[in-house]
C-alpha cells in the first residue's frame, strides 16, 4: 500500500491552504479532489471579498483560487485530481477511486476539507428540473458561461442568495424576485442594495409554496408568511419562471468523519452535524484534522485560516514542533478570532463555542 | 428542446467574465447528435442544448435534472456509454459519448 505523511481531502480554499502550509513546513503531502480542476467553489466566485487586506479583501474569489494554485505550484505537493475518496478505513487508510481504478493510501495524518453541499427545501415540486441549488447555478453561469434558464426566482436572501441573484442578472437572466421567510434580508447590505437598484424585488416574510410544471418548472407560487412562517391566505401569487434557485443554507459533507468514528455533534449554527474539533482543528480521532466548511459552514476567508492551522499542526504531528509552525498556528488563530468578532462572525463564533462544550472526556 | 426563437443558453456577453470556450464536441443524447464544448461536463453541455430532464425516478417516474453541481446529490444520474448511475454534473464530455436518460435505477451493463 502506498504511504504518505499527510493526505488532504478536498482542494478548495481550506484544503489548498492546508496543503501549501504543510508542504512549506517540509511535510510530504498528497492533495486529493474529485474534480479535475482544483479550487473548490472559489473558481465560480466573481464577487470581491470583504474584510482585511491579509484575507484577500477586494479580491474576487476566482482570483484567490489562482493565487492559491500558484502557491501550490511552488511546492512538491502530489496532486491527485479527478479522484474520489470513497472510504476512510482504520489506521487512516483512504480508499481512492478514479475513472478506471481503485487504490488505498495510508497517511500518518489526514486533513478532511470536503466542504459542504447545498440544502434542499420541502415544497411540492421541489424535485422538478429547474429547481437548482443557487451555487450550482453559479457554477453553470460563471464557470461554463451557460444560463440555467431565462426567468428565475431566488429563495433565500443570505449572501449566497443575493450574490448569485446579481450574478444571474450579469449572465442575462431575469430575476423576478428574491423571497426570504425572515422579516429581514440576511446577507450584506451592499449586495442587497445593488439588486434593489436594478429593480429586483426582495420580498421579506415571503416563501415559495410550490413549483409548477409537469416535466420541468414553468412557474412558482409564492405567498407572504406570518411571524410563525405560516402562509397568509389571500397573499398567494404565481410567478412565471423556469428556474427556482435555492439558497437555503449548506450542510457539512461529513461522511468520511462519520466513517472514521469521529465524535459528531449537532450544532445548527454550523450547518448540522460537525465533527468535534479543538482550536488546532484536531478531531477526536488521532491524526484526523478538519478545516473549512466541513468543520462548520462559514466563509472562504475563515476556511483558508483554518486550513493553515490544520496544515501547520498536522506537520508538527508528523515532523515535530518548529518555531515556523508555531507562528503560523498562533497568527492564524488570532485572525480567526478577529473575524468571528466581526459583524457577521457571531453565528460561527456561537457555534464553535457550543462545539467546545462537547469536548470528549479524554481531550 | 429549444425552439428556434428561444435565446441560446450560452452567454455571449458578460460584464466581467470572458469565457474561454472549448472546441466543439459531438455527442449523442437519446440517439440524437448534439454539440457541446470541450472542458464542459455532460450536464453543462445538456443544459446548453436546453435539455433539462436527465432521468425519471423508479417508483413515481418523476422527472429529475441538475441540482448540486458538486457530485453529491444524485439528482443527475444518467446512463453514459451504457454505464448507469453516472453523475453527469461531474462527468467530462468526450467525443462520441452516448448519453441516455436513466429510467429508475438503471441496468448494469
Boltz contact constraints between the chains, C-beta under 6 A:
constraints:
  - contact:
      token1: [A, 34]
      token2: [B, 71]
      max_distance: 6.0
  - contact:
      token1: [A, 46]
      token2: [B, 16]
      max_distance: 6.0
  - contact:
      token1: [A, 117]
      token2: [B, 68]
      max_distance: 6.0
  - contact:
      token1: [A, 117]
      token2: [B, 72]
      max_distance: 6.0
  - contact:
      token1: [A, 118]
      token2: [B, 68]
      max_distance: 6.0
  - contact:
      token1: [A, 127]
      token2: [B, 62]
      max_distance: 6.0
  - contact:
      token1: [A, 129]
      token2: [B, 52]
      max_distance: 6.0
  - contact:
      token1: [A, 129]
      token2: [B, 53]
      max_distance: 6.0
  - contact:
      token1: [A, 129]
      token2: [B, 63]
      max_distance: 6.0
  - contact:
      token1: [A, 129]
      token2: [B, 65]
      max_distance: 6.0
  - contact:
      token1: [A, 132]
      token2: [B, 66]
      max_distance: 6.0
  - contact:
      token1: [A, 132]
      token2: [B, 67]
      max_distance: 6.0
  - contact:
      token1: [A, 133]
      token2: [B, 67]
      max_distance: 6.0
  - contact:
      token1: [A, 133]
      token2: [B, 68]
      max_distance: 6.0
  - contact:
      token1: [A, 136]
      token2: [B, 68]
      max_distance: 6.0
  - contact:
      token1: [A, 136]
      token2: [B, 69]
      max_distance: 6.0
  - contact:
      token1: [A, 139]
      token2: [B, 69]
      max_distance: 6.0
  - contact:
      token1: [A, 144]
      token2: [B, 40]
      max_distance: 6.0
  - contact:
      token1: [A, 144]
      token2: [B, 44]
      max_distance: 6.0
  - contact:
      token1: [A, 145]
      token2: [B, 11]
      max_distance: 6.0
  - contact:
      token1: [A, 145]
      token2: [B, 19]
      max_distance: 6.0
  - contact:
      token1: [A, 146]
      token2: [B, 9]
      max_distance: 6.0
  - contact:
      token1: [A, 146]
      token2: [B, 10]
      max_distance: 6.0
  - contact:
      token1: [A, 146]
      token2: [B, 44]
      max_distance: 6.0
  - contact:
      token1: [A, 146]
      token2: [B, 47]
      max_distance: 6.0
  - contact:
      token1: [A, 146]
      token2: [B, 48]
      max_distance: 6.0
  - contact:
      token1: [A, 147]
      token2: [B, 9]
      max_distance: 6.0
  - contact:
      token1: [A, 170]
      token2: [B, 15]
      max_distance: 6.0
  - contact:
      token1: [A, 171]
      token2: [B, 11]
      max_distance: 6.0
  - contact:
      token1: [A, 215]
      token2: [B, 53]
      max_distance: 6.0
  - contact:
      token1: [A, 215]
      token2: [B, 63]
      max_distance: 6.0
  - contact:
      token1: [A, 216]
      token2: [B, 52]
      max_distance: 6.0
